[in-house]
Amino acid sequence: MIARGRLISIARKEMRHIFRDWQTLVVVLVMPVMMMFLYGYALNADAKEIPVLIEMPSPDPETRAVADKIDASQLFAVRGVVATAADPAELFKLHNIKALIRFPPGFARDLRRPGGTRVQVLIDGSDPNLGTIIRNAAEPLLLGATLQVLGVEQPKVLDLRTLVLYNPEQSSALFFVPGLMAVILLMISALLTSVAIAREKELGTMGQLLVSPLRPLEIIVGKIIPYVFLAAVDGLLIMTVGRLAFGVKIAGNPWLLATCSLVYIFTALSIGLLISTLVKRQQHAMFAALGATMMPTVLLSGFIFPVASMPLQLQIVSHLIPATYFLEIVRGIILKGVGIHELWRPLLILSFEGMLLMAIAIRKFKVKL
């Protein structure tokens, strides 16, 4: 059993440590906001103003009109027009372009013939993602511009209509901001508690705790309570910045999101506490916490790269990372508005991981005692 008075005492003691170290407190509260702006704007997969060059052997009015419409689009920015491209590779190097659009001689004349004509698009494939965007967008853009210039409608062979759900504008922010919440909460929470026990060892105050009536469970729980509130404040800051700066709205139940976030924070704090019981110095604890949370979460949790596209060995590792399950939860609630019936499995796994890590941390602390 946990004595309420002793638990409150150790929590109050930890809270005093937090407020006395005001520099760390400022970092903890300011860092999430800075990371949201930094990563929110930097991690942007929306392609705009892609530099292209146009080869135009026959500068007739129709060809120039199509080229103007290409330049007027938000996707492409025409950096110049050449009469001929004898060495396309040299043009890519000279003009630092991502695509070369090649109109054939007599483009306008051939357009009105039964067989039509062809336009070649050479793409810089050094960036596979950007190359895919150009390849997918070039054909409908050129076709639409050509038909608009000719003043004709495309014969309807197939009436194809598409509708994008959940993120109709295909905005990168709506995808990355919920992921940033998972990354920042895990990193900050683990970082906070990683120094909790290590600080007592380094300052030599562990002995005072050992001779007190406090039990290991009471020490662990008492230390974790203040950081739960502090991490919750960070979560609120993240969502506020996401809403005001990036327009991210919560499509689902905010209370469900808050509950799931508390479970995730508990799991992240458990990671930090476990690290704290294994090291003796605060600096070592901080480095270990950053190494155990930042890199695996960014690379292996599905934050940037889909888990399904990873090799089997890395997929196994990714399913051990708490952020993998929280990403499924937070994106499901914020973007799709799903409920507990769809999210009970990742929430259950996340809860199990948190309790397991906390049990190991308490066990390790007993061994140290």
Long-range contacts (C-beta under 8 A, 24 or more apart in sequence): 2-215, 2-217, 2-218, 2-221, 3-213, 3-218, 6-213, 6-214, 6-218, 6-222, 7-218, 7-221, 7-222, 7-225, 8-222, 9-222, 10-214, 10-218, 10-219, 10-222, 10-223, 11-222, 11-223, 11-225, 11-226, 13-222, 14-196, 14-222, 14-223, 14-225, 14-226, 14-227, 15-226, 17-199, 18-226, 18-230, 28-188, 28-191, 28-192, 28-230, 28-234, 29-233, 29-234, 29-237, 31-184, 31-188, 32-184, 32-188, 32-234, 32-237, 32-238, 32-241, 33-237, 33-238, 33-241, 35-180, 35-183, 35-184, 36-177, 36-180, 36-184, 36-238, 36-241, 36-242, 36-245, 37-241, 37-245, 39-176, 39-180, 39-183, 40-173, 40-176, 40-177, 40-180, 40-241, 40-242, 40-245, 40-246, 43-172, 43-176, 43-180, 43-304, 44-172, 44-173, 44-176, 45-129, 45-172, 45-175, 46-170, 46-171, 46-172, 47-75, 47-130, 47-133, 47-134, 48-74, 48-75, 49-74, 49-75, 49-76, 49-77, 50-75, 50-76, 50-77, 50-98, 50-99, 50-130, 50-133, 50-134, 51-77, 51-79, 51-95, 51-96, 51-97, 51-98, 52-76, 52-77, 52-78, 52-79, 52-97, 52-98, 52-99, 52-100, 52-101, 53-78, 53-79, 53-80, 53-81, 53-82, 53-85, 53-91, 53-95, 53-97, 53-99, 53-100, 53-101, 54-78, 54-80, 54-81, 54-82, 54-100, 54-101, 54-102, 54-103, 55-81, 55-82, 55-83, 55-84, 55-85, 55-100, 55-101, 55-102, 55-103, 56-81, 56-82, 56-83, 56-103, 57-83, 57-84, 57-103, 57-104, 57-105, 58-103, 58-105, 58-106, 58-107, 58-108, 59-83, 60-107, 60-108, 61-108, 62-107, 62-108, 62-111, 62-149, 62-150, 63-103, 63-107, 63-108, 65-149, 66-103, 66-142, 66-145, 66-146, 66-149, 67-101, 67-103, 69-145, 69-148, 69-149, 70-101, 70-141, 70-142, 70-145, 73-141, 75-133, 75-137, 75-141, 76-141, 88-122, 92-122, 92-124, 97-124, 98-123, 98-124, 98-127, 98-130, 98-131, 98-134, 99-123, 99-124, 99-134, 99-138, 101-138, 101-142, 111-146, 111-150, 112-150, 166-251, 166-335, 166-336, 167-335, 171-247, 173-242, 173-246, 173-247, 173-248, 174-246, 174-248, 174-334, 174-335, 175-331, 175-335, 176-303, 177-242, 177-246, 177-248, 178-242, 178-248, 178-327, 178-330, 178-331, 178-334, 178-335, 179-302, 179-303, 179-304, 179-327, 179-330, 179-331, 180-238, 180-242, 181-235, 181-238, 181-239, 181-242, 181-261, 181-330, 182-264, 182-297, 182-301, 182-303, 182-323, 182-326, 182-327, 182-330, 183-294, 183-297, 183-298, 183-303, 183-323, 184-234, 184-238, 185-231, 185-234, 185-235, 185-238, 185-261, 185-264, 185-265, 185-268, 185-326, 186-264, 186-268, 186-271, 186-293, 186-297, 186-322, 186-323, 186-326, 187-289, 187-290, 187-293, 187-294, 187-297, 188-231, 188-234, 188-268, 189-227, 189-231, 189-234, 189-265, 189-268, 189-269, 189-271, 189-272, 190-268, 190-269, 190-271, 190-272, 190-275, 190-289, 190-292, 190-293, 191-272, 191-286, 191-289, 191-290, 191-293, 192-227, 192-230, 192-231, 192-269, 192-272, 193-223, 193-224, 193-227, 193-269, 193-270, 193-271, 193-272, 193-273, 193-276, 194-272, 194-273, 194-275, 194-276, 194-285, 194-286, 194-288, 194-289, 195-276, 195-282, 195-285, 195-286, 196-223, 196-224, 196-227, 196-272, 196-273, 196-276, 197-223, 197-273, 197-276, 197-277, 197-365, 198-276, 198-279, 198-280, 198-281, 198-282, 198-284, 198-285, 199-282, 201-280, 201-281, 202-280, 202-281, 202-282, 210-369, 216-362, 216-365, 216-366, 216-369, 217-362, 219-365, 220-273, 220-358, 220-361, 220-362, 220-365, 223-273, 224-266, 224-269, 224-270, 224-273, 227-269, 227-272, 228-262, 228-265, 228-266, 228-269, 231-265, 231-268, 231-269, 232-261, 232-262, 232-265, 235-261, 235-265, 248-334, 249-334, 250-333, 250-334, 251-333, 251-334, 251-335, 251-336, 251-337, 252-332, 252-333, 252-334, 252-336, 252-337, 252-338, 252-339, 253-333, 253-339, 256-333, 256-339, 256-340, 256-343, 257-329, 257-330, 257-333, 257-334, 260-326, 260-329, 260-330, 260-333, 260-343, 260-347, 260-350, 261-326, 261-330, 263-347, 263-350, 263-351, 263-354, 264-322, 264-326, 264-329, 264-350, 266-354, 266-358, 267-322, 267-350, 267-351, 267-353, 267-354, 267-357, 268-293, 268-322, 270-354, 270-357, 270-358, 270-361, 271-322, 271-357, 273-357, 273-358, 273-361, 274-357, 274-360, 274-361, 274-364, 276-361, 277-361, 277-364, 277-365, 277-368, 278-364, 296-321, 296-323, 297-321, 297-323, 300-324, 301-327, 302-327, 302-328, 303-327, 322-350, 322-353, 322-354, 325-349, 325-350, 325-353, 326-350
